[in-house]
Amino acid sequence: MIRVLSSDLAVIGQSLIKSLDQKVSAPCRGNLAALTDSGLGNLLALQVIMSRRLHARRVEGVDKNIWVEFTQLAADYKVVNLGQGFPDFSPPKYIQDAFCKAVSSGCPMYQYTRGFGHPPLVKILAKFFSRIVGREIDPFDDILVTVGAYQALYCTFQALVDEGDEVIIVEPFFDCYQPMVKMAGGKAVYVPLRPRAEGGKTVSSGDWTLSAEELSSKITPHTKAVVINTPNNPLGKVYKTEELQMIADLCIKHDMVCITDEVYEWLTYDGAKHVKIASLPGMWERTITIGSAGKTFSATGLKVGWAIGSGRVMKHLKIIHQNSVYHTATAAQEAVAHGFQKEYEHFGTPESYFQQLPEQLHHKRNKLASCLESVGLQPIMPEGGYFMIADTSSVKVDFNDPSTKDEPHDFRFVKWLIKEKGLATIPVSAFYSPEHRKDFENYIRFCFVKEDSTLSAAEDILRTWSKSK
Ligand SMILES: Cc1ncc(COP(=O)(O)O)c(C=O)c1O
C-alpha cells in the first residue's frame, strides 16, 4: 500500500504543473496552480484515501456467483426458466394457511422469538428427526434454526473451520461451499464423483461413484471436515448406505467432521432411499446435518433452514448465529412448525407431502428425460433431488457470440440457449473446482420442479430447435 502524507500533496501538485508547463496555456497554468493549493490537493487526498485496500482479503476471488449471473440473464431474456432451483407452483395449502394464520394473529408473530429457533419449531423438528435418526434429539441443544440452509452452511463453516484447515468437498458440489470454506480461512480440497461408464455411457446418477482410494489420498493431518450433499445438486445422486459407511469410517479413523447437506432429503425416485450419515454408528457426534424448509415444502422464499447435530458441536454454530443474523423470521418459523406437525401425523401415508411431492416430480423427471433424449441431449437420470444433468457433447452448435469465446463449453452452450432459444439452464462446470472443471464442461443442468406447462414450453423449444438442425 502507498502511504502519502498531506504535505506531500503540494509537491505532487507542483511537479504535475511542471510536467504540464510546456503543454498548457498561461490561464490554464494559473488555474492548475490554484487547484494545487486547494481543489487538486483535495482531489488527490481523496484518491489517496480511497486507494488503500478497502475490502477484506476474504472477499478476494469469490466475487463470481453463478446464480447472480444466470438469474439476471434469464430475467433479461424473459425465458422459459429451468435454471434456478425453485418451484413455480405454490406450496401445500396447509403451509399457506399456517403462514396466513401466523401473520394475522397479532403481535407475537411480528416480534423476535428465541434466537436459536422458535420453540414450536425446534420441538417438532426434534420429534420428527429423532424418529428418523434413531436417537433422542434435544430441541434446544441439538438444533439451530437459520435463514435457509445457506445460513446453516455459513454458521457451520465459520464455527468449525480455522486458518489452515483443509475441507474435502465432494464434486459436483453446491457452489457456495467453496467460498464459505475460503472465507473461514480454510482450504477446499476436491474429490469428484466419477461416472462409471457402462457400454460407453452412464444412464443414472447411481453410476457416479466416490472412490475410497481417491478420498483417502486427499486426507492430510490438516483435514478437518468432509462435505457431502445427498441427494446431490446438480447430479441427483443419492448415496447408498455402503458409500456413506465408507465416508463415515474415514471420518472416524481420521477424526474428521462430516457436513452433510440434505436439503432434498424427501425427493427420491425408483426406490432409492435417503440415508442419514448421522444415523450410522459413531457418526452422530461428528456430523452436522443441514436441512431446508424451502426445499421441503416447496417454499424457497420462506428462507427457513436448520442445522442438526450434537449439542457439543451445535454450541459453536450458535455463537456464529448469535453474532451475525441472530434470528429467523418468526411467522415463517411458525408456519414451518405447523407443516412439520402435520407431516409428523401423516408420515409414511399417502397424505404426506413428503410422499406426494416425489410422486409428482417422478412424472416430471421422466417427461423431461425423454424430451432431452429425443433431441440428443443425453440425460443422466437422477435418483433424487429436482435437477437433471444432460450431456451436450453429441449436439453441435455454432456459437456465434464472440463475447463468450473464452468461456467453458457449457457456459457458452447455456448462454446460447438463453439468448437464441429462450430457455434457461445452468452450466454444470460451475459445480466443480478449477482443477476438475474441464472434465465436466459438456454437461448442463435442468430443473424440473416446475409446472407441467413450463416443462411443456421447454419441450416445445427443444423440439423446434431439434427439427431445425
Ligand atoms: C444443495 C443445496 N444446499 C443448500 C441450498 C440453500 O437452501 P436455502 O434456500 O434453504 O437456503 C440449496 C439451494 O438451492 C441447495 O441446492
The ligand as an ORCA input file, in Angstrom:
! r2SCAN-3c Opt
* xyz 0 1
  C     -27.652    -28.348     -2.092
  C     -28.243    -27.073     -1.577
  N     -27.957    -26.675     -0.341
  C     -28.456    -25.533      0.168
  C     -29.298    -24.734     -0.581
  C     -29.829    -23.464      0.014
  O     -31.116    -23.678      0.566
  P     -31.975    -22.499      1.191
  O     -32.791    -21.906      0.102
  O     -32.808    -23.146      2.254
  O     -31.010    -21.515      1.782
  C     -29.619    -25.107     -1.890
  C     -30.469    -24.233     -2.738
  O     -30.582    -24.395     -3.925
  C     -29.082    -26.317     -2.392
  O     -29.355    -26.734     -3.644
*
